[in-house]
Amino acid sequence: MSGARLASWSYAEEFVPEAETADGARRTGSGLGASPVGTGGGAALRMLAAASAAKAVIEIGTGAGTSGLWLLEGMPGDGVLTTIDAAAEHSRAAKAAYAKAGISHTRTRVITGSAHDVLPRMTDGAYDMVFVDADKASYPEYVEHGIRLLRSGGVLALDNMLWHDKVADPAARDAQTVALRELGKALRDDERLLPALLPVGDGLLVAVKK
């Protein structure tokens, strides 16, 4: 990336300032080994939630609540975020972040458990938005559940779809990079979706379910 392009990316990434509570959740998440969504990605998620008037949102990968705070800020006041994470410490950190931000406990449903077990029990077509930011090897499975769970016109979003600039590099052939590259191409060509790959953060792939 040239110096000018890097400067433009950095400017865009920090264009919308992050709230203090989200920044605190980011620092907590980093300390726990989670990789929070970037500030640019968070702002995009907030915008997508607001544009789709998303009242029912599923988040796969809670982290410490950074992305959840962005999503909740874009959702209507009566919207409910259901967030799933296998790590109890992530769930606890997220609950603390939501409470610190003054978000009513009625607006969040924090589920500690494997998404592989939780998602099959959720209702088809009942959600306005699904955000995936969890173990990369399971992205294809999570995506299929996400498409099933979304209503027509609902929004699917996946973080890390440029994977540290490796997805765009044909020479990068490690298993994780190849899997994300192939998933991106599959979603690009999926007739159920209208997709776009946004170069924010580590790459945010977004798609609307037809």
N, C-alpha and C positions, 0 to 999 in steps of 0.2 A: 504494500500500500504506500503510495507516495505521501510526502509530508503534507501536502495540501488536502489530500483525501482523508488522511488520518485526522487532521485538524477539523475537517467538516464532520466526520463521524463523531469525534469527541464532543463537538459543539452540539450536534443533534442528540447525542446520548444524554447529555446533561441539560438539555433545553428545558425540560420540565423538572423543577426541583423536587426532591424526594422529601416527604414529610418526616419529621423527627422520629415518629414512632416506627415508620418503615425503615429508616436508617438504623435505628436501634435493633430492630429485628434482623436486619442484614448482618450487623456485627455479631449478634448472637448466633445466627445461622452459620456464619463463617467459622466461629469458634467450635461449633458442633460438627463441622465437616460437611455441612450442606453447602450447596452452591446456589445462592439466591439469584432470582431473575435480575438482570441488569436494570438500571434506572430507565433506560429507553424502552426496554421490554415491558417494565411495569406500567409505564405511561401508556403504551400501546394496549395492554390488557385493560386498563381502566377505560380507555376510549372505546374499545370493542364492547365491553360490558355495558357502557352507557348507550352506545349506538344501537345495540340490540335489545335494550331495556331488559337485560338479563335478570330475571327474578329468581331463577333456579340454576345454580352453577355448581359443577363438580370440579374439584381440583385434585389431581392425582400426584401426590408429592407435596406434603405440607411445608417441609422445611421448618423454619422458625416463624413463618407467618408473613414474610415480606410480600410475596405475590398475592396472598390472601387479602392483605390490607389494600393493595392497589385495586384488586377486583371489587372489594366491598365499597370502595370509594366511588366506583363507577356504577354500581348496581342501585336500583331503586331502594328507598328506605325500608321497604318490607321484603327485600330480596334475601334469600338464604344461601349461604355458601356451605356446601358439603365438601370437606377436605379429608383426604385419606393418606395415612402414612403408617408404615410398619414400625417406625421408631417412636417409642413412648416419649423420649426426651424431646423429640421434635414437636409432638402434639402438645406437650406441656409448655414449651416455649411459645408456640403459636397462640395458645389460649391466653398466656400472659401478655403477649403483644396486642391481641384484640382487646383485652380488658384495659390495658394502658391507653389504647386509642379511644376508649369510651364506647366501644361497640357492644350492643346488647347481646347477651348470650343466646337470645332467641334467633339471632341472625346467623349463627354459625353452628354447624354440626361437625364436630371434630371426631373422626373415626380412627382409632388406632388398630391397625390390622393390615393384612396383606390385600392389596387391591385385586389380586387374582381371585381372592375369596369374596370380597365385598361387591365388586362390580357386577357379577352375574346376578346378584339379588336385586339390582336396581331396575326401575321401571323404564321400559322402552319409550322413547319419544317424549319423555317428561322434563327434559332439561333444555335450557336456552344456550348454555355455553359449557364446554368441557376444556379444561386446561391440563396438559400433561407435562410434568417436569419431575420425573422419577427415574428409576433404573432404565438405562437406555436399551438394554437387551429386551425389555418387555414392551417397548414402544409399539411394535406392531399389534400386539394383543390389546393394549390399552386403546389404541386408535380404533380397532374394530368395535370394542365396547362403546367408545365415545360416539361413533357414528350411529350405533344402535340407540343410544340413550338420547341423542339430540332430536329435537323437533325439526321439522322442515324450516329452513331459515336460521337454524341455530349455528353457533360458531364453535369450531374446533381450533385449538391453538396448541402448538408444541414448542417448547423451548429447546435450545442447544442444537438446532438443526443445521448450523454451520460448523459446529463442534471444533472450536478453537482454530478456525480457518482451515481445517483439514478436509472438510467435505468438498470444497472447491478445488482441491489439489489432487489431480489424478494419480500422483505418485504416492499419496497416502493410502495404504492398503491394509491397515490394521482392521481387525474384525469389527470393532465398534464404529469406526468411520465408514467402512463399507456398508454396514447395516443401516446407518442413518442416511447415507447417500441413496441407497436403494429404496428406503422407505419414502424419502422425499420425492423421488421419481414416480413411485407407485401412487402417491397421493396427488401428484401433478396430473397423472393420467386417469385418476379415479372418476368415473362418470357420475358418481354420487355427489361430488364436491366441486366447488369453485375456489381454487387455492391461490395463495400468493406467499412468496418467501420474503420476509422483511429483514433487511440487514441491520437489525437493532440487537444490542447485546451480543449474545452468542448465536444469533439467528433465530427468528421467531416465524415458524410456518403457521399461517392462519388459513382457514378454509370455511366456507359457508356450505352447509348441507342443503342440497337442492330440495 
